[in-house]
Amino acid sequence: CGSHHDRDINAAINILAAGLAVSACGATVRPEGSKSRLCECYVSAAPLQEAAGNP
C-alpha cells in the first residue's frame, strides 16, 4: 500500500496527548509519592564523610 508505520512516533504522540489532556484539566500527571528513575541513577554508592568538630 505504500504506507509507513512508525510505532515509536505514534506512541510518543499518544503519550503527549494523554499528558496534555490531564494537565489541561489541572490534575497532576504523576502521583505525589513516585520518583523518576533518572533521580535514582545519580545517587552515590559511596558513604558521605563528615568532618570532625563543630560546623
N, C-alpha and C positions, 0 to 999 in steps of 0.2 A: 504493500500500500504506500510505501514511501514515508510512513510516519516514524517519528523518532520519539522513543520513550526514555526519559531520564528520571529514574525513581528518586534519586537523591535530591534533585531540584524540586520535584513535586512534593516530597516530604518536607523540605525546608519551607516551601510556600505554605503548606498546610499548618506547620508548627507556628510560623509567623502569624498567620491569620488567626489561629486559636489564641495566641498570646495577645494580639491586638484587641480581639473581641473581649477577652477577660479584663484587660487593663482599661478599656474604654468604658466598662461598666463600673469602674472604681474599685474592683476587687484586687486582692493581691494574687500574683501569679504563682508564688512559691509559699508554702506553709512557713510559719514563723520559725519552727524548730529545725528545718532542714538546712544543710550546708552544701555548698558547691564542692565538687571533687577537686577543683583546682586549689582550693584553700588547703586541703589536706596534703597536697603534694609538696607544699613548701614548709611543712613542719619539720624542724631539725630533729634528727635522731639523737644528737649529742646532748648530754645534760648541760644545763646552764651553770656556769661557775660564778659564784658570788664572791666579792672581795670581803676580806675580814675587816672588822672595825665598824665605826659609825659612818653612815652615809653622808 
